[in-house]
Amino acid sequence: MGNELARIGGALRQLFSDSMVEPISPLDSMSGFRYSYTEVRMQGDGTHVRRSETRLQDGRLVTEECEGMVDEQVYQRLLEQSQRQWHEQMEQAMQLVFMPFWLSGRDR
């Protein structure tokens, strides 16, 4: 799978570095683009983190990637933050769904 990703990434870089593709002028462009992901997984010897970000910068696609190992405490902190954020988002969604019913019941 890693070789396939490298092949696809190389093909995309070649496509955008080809002289037929003109860079978009920042003044002509009213939109932006940014895509990123972070992959965190536990392995026997620690926590493996991989991060990738692709963005439109100065009319060209720029990709930055990094990966490495971090301490298990970092993984635990990340897990707690993710769970807290998920709970907060679910609470907000439930308020949007159920708040009208709660308010209409109080008006009676």
Secondary structure per residue as TSV (DSSP state, phi and psi in degrees):
chain	resnum	aa	ss	phi	psi
A	1	M	-	360.0	-36.8
A	2	G	H	-63.1	-39.2
A	3	N	H	-66.2	-37.3
A	4	E	H	-66.4	-41.5
A	5	L	H	-63.9	-41.1
A	6	A	H	-64.3	-39.5
A	7	R	H	-65.0	-44.0
A	8	I	H	-65.0	-44.6
A	9	G	H	-60.5	-41.4
A	10	G	H	-64.3	-39.8
A	11	A	H	-64.9	-40.7
A	12	L	H	-66.0	-42.2
A	13	R	H	-61.9	-40.3
A	14	Q	H	-66.0	-40.1
A	15	L	H	-60.1	-44.9
A	16	F	H	-84.1	-14.7
A	17	S	H	-94.9	-6.1
A	18	D	S	-63.4	143.9
A	19	S	T	-67.2	-16.2
A	20	M	T	-73.9	-21.1
A	21	V	S	-95.4	112.7
A	22	E	-	-86.2	138.0
A	23	P	-	-65.2	145.8
A	24	I	-	-79.5	129.7
A	25	S	-	-70.3	132.6
A	26	P	T	-58.0	-29.3
A	27	L	T	-74.1	-29.2
A	28	D	T	-82.5	-18.3
A	29	S	-	-99.5	127.6
A	30	M	-	-104.7	6.2
A	31	S	-	-127.1	164.1
A	32	G	-	-130.4	172.7
A	33	F	-	-144.9	135.2
A	34	R	E	-153.1	128.4
A	35	Y	E	-134.7	131.1
A	36	S	E	-145.1	156.1
A	37	Y	E	-148.4	153.1
A	38	T	E	-129.7	126.3
A	39	E	E	-111.5	125.8
A	40	V	E	-126.1	128.0
A	41	R	E	-145.4	145.6
A	42	M	E	-83.8	135.9
A	43	Q	E	-124.5	169.6
A	44	G	T	-56.5	-34.6
A	45	D	T	-100.8	4.9
A	46	G	E	154.1	-160.3
A	47	T	E	-109.2	125.1
A	48	H	E	-100.0	128.4
A	49	V	E	-121.5	132.7
A	50	R	E	-130.4	132.1
A	51	R	E	-132.3	139.8
A	52	S	E	-139.6	140.3
A	53	E	E	-139.4	132.0
A	54	T	E	-124.1	132.5
A	55	R	E	-146.7	160.1
A	56	L	E	-91.3	116.3
A	57	Q	E	-135.4	123.3
A	58	D	T	54.8	38.4
A	59	G	T	80.6	4.5
A	60	R	E	-129.9	152.1
A	61	L	E	-79.7	128.5
A	62	V	E	-118.9	129.9
A	63	T	E	-119.5	132.5
A	64	E	E	-124.4	134.0
A	65	E	E	-134.0	146.5
A	66	C	E	-152.7	156.1
A	67	E	E	-154.9	156.1
A	68	G	E	179.9	-175.7
A	69	M	E	-108.0	141.8
A	70	V	E	-129.5	166.3
A	71	D	-	-66.7	152.9
A	72	E	H	-63.0	-29.5
A	73	Q	H	-63.8	-34.0
A	74	V	H	-63.8	-42.3
A	75	Y	H	-61.6	-45.1
A	76	Q	H	-62.3	-41.8
A	77	R	H	-64.5	-42.1
A	78	L	H	-63.2	-41.3
A	79	L	H	-63.3	-44.1
A	80	E	H	-62.8	-42.6
A	81	Q	H	-64.2	-40.9
A	82	S	H	-64.4	-43.7
A	83	Q	H	-64.7	-41.7
A	84	R	H	-62.7	-43.7
A	85	Q	H	-64.1	-40.9
A	86	W	H	-62.5	-44.6
A	87	H	H	-62.5	-41.5
A	88	E	H	-64.1	-41.3
A	89	Q	H	-66.5	-39.8
A	90	M	H	-66.2	-38.1
A	91	E	H	-62.3	-43.5
A	92	Q	H	-64.6	-40.7
A	93	A	H	-64.7	-42.1
A	94	M	H	-65.2	-36.3
A	95	Q	H	-64.5	-40.0
A	96	L	H	-63.6	-38.2
A	97	V	H	-77.3	-45.9
A	98	F	H	-97.8	-15.1
A	99	M	H	-59.5	-42.1
A	100	P	H	-59.6	-37.5
A	101	F	H	-69.7	-39.1
A	102	W	H	-66.0	-42.6
A	103	L	H	-68.2	-39.1
A	104	S	H	-68.2	-30.8
A	105	G	H	-71.4	-29.2
A	106	R	H	-78.0	-25.8
A	107	D	-	-74.5	-15.3
A	108	R	-	-77.1	360.0
